[in-house]
């Protein structure tokens, strides 16, 4: 099977890492494709794919609906004999659908989640949901809650490379030294795009309250995005500069997790976030908001701690608890690792996607046979 993955990217975040994990399947001939928006170019996924030795393709785009980009994708599908086009967000869904129609190629999509981050994004996501329902061969979601209005869907949870995150991280000391983290500091960290739906402001409000009574904690935010200026302004206004660290985007997050004592995710909406799985695989205790698929990933007080969205007091309590109860932490990280190894391995995810690809190609072959049979019957009637 030859698959073209297509994404319009804003960096190297959860959806991009899922694409790279799928593209690493040795049983599938895969190309990682990115739509390059001239007004906001992000090709980090292409750079990482090349580093991993994967095939890549870049399609130039001057706007949201660029017919040149559509034509380029269609041409690539035909010239490279792509069996299935697999798209991964609303722009690539729209561009991909029109390109697949032109190239007469099957198309499937993974709906990683809908953010409703702004009025414009909400509009495009509404269009996306409509075309996914109406025109795509198959739609994969990471959990039942991502696309409640879609009846026919495949549910495949995200998976990660356990071995990568369970290995010793040689860059841990370099990371801590680079950002001025002392050996005795308790490091509370979060990783993700700095955007409204990730709600890192909740993380900072909890940091502000905790730092009023203790100074042995460093709060680390890894990532970049549109909310960066607002978050940094809050840190300055509350005199937390010495205890809050913004690292910017970091591609290799393995040593970052090894530097954390506690991982926190404060999102208002999520599917199956890779960062939680990566923290679990790194044997770092997790505190997260009870949104989207997170409640299915974490058993409260067994594999992690859950709080309600926006609950500053609850987050403060969970961080203080985990920093003071080493036996609780040991129990949670052991149970969490067993859980992620059983339910969220990369091998399991890849195998389930291969089954979807095979189903799509079988359906295509069956349809072609029926068309041929109908044409033969029609021709026989003239003999």
Steps between C-alpha positions, in 0.01 A plus 500: 500500500618850418359772725539878480447670836404866453496767771495878516721552801555766768809336648603166643214413735265208569346447155840534332652240733211262424575540128868425559416196712271367227757573231753288689300182429738273308207309349370804309666710229440850634558860397469786752350799320451854628302792361732800535303817566700797365350731765584267793755243384566207734699204370630359829322172425688473169834571670428233763380251237824546307699450821315172548577391144139527376383604153364854485314739271419871534206669324511879474184691591428873480169489688239281671356371171784501251418320175871477417556299820202278415642440152846421642360242743288338227801484268716347775236232568488400134872514427596307814215247477370584848238246612340710776517866599488539880432855626540640851334841556241729348714669233658173386154338508359761262804515271534122513136431416511711183838352402378143562191564287719628216736203531218248555670384820345370824529747788479448875558737791594497864300752703746580778260743665310824448614803698258781408795726585351803320197599295694434176633163619151401617363575151767293324455215747126503429574468128747225582247298700252527213740374232634224726145371549401533137797418279777303676541123466585457869551734794715400797460664839719457807201453731121495492462863614703664222225488235169412671290582193678246281338156514737300280852544630802296602630563851878460521686644798835667449809293567861575590840336485537375857865410461592855404349655813601225742868526405758701689499859379858621447384858450332539841791676673561725199133604498499583872828691474387697195191631678652554844327213678683390814528138610280563806224679307165325465410539133135528398469495123258522212554452126275624222411777260444828683141542390171580664368143507816377677426753777853536640361797697352248744849353542640846577223591744574182695872587490425847639304357794759232580794741485345713773597234756793312344789591272648157428296450180573591139206513258605419143292572189626334180357619169411814307184651359263798491447522879871536581495877549194485730651222712833676537324824599317313778832363628654849510196654669519238776879518545551132412784544250747311721276195533322477162697395192388528137721277286343557160447208263720196568500218243661229712279489810639175645755670731237763586267241652796352690551844658141524625385382842133561408335546160188719473250538215240775543308484169135596459460252213699193396487171313765252615797732567839348425662708773315306770603168344860620470506609863359163609758317291770719654374403848402853593178545706222683315241756607248588227162656442206264463416589136463309172665160507720573802253343742533174305880519509543572870337316788481762773733424791619180330689603183492876560293783645209676330356847563210691353576747223591838649542369857801694630454386860473137392819526293690659791387215728607230251844651445561537872382146562727342240800705614452379858392134457779293335323168565187627323714612207675161478168315493351731236795497259526119514128456427508770232790334317323163498186669366672690218703193400183291472263748334704767322804345335606613155482142368133472601416832335684416177332158474153653539569761233628232261170319545314820403720547191441139395124543546497812281698330224282187517188717467656681204588172331150364560343815352725475193400136449130589523551779245679263265229234545231757420682610186544137389130429554408811301729401214359142500151640441612625159647170383 
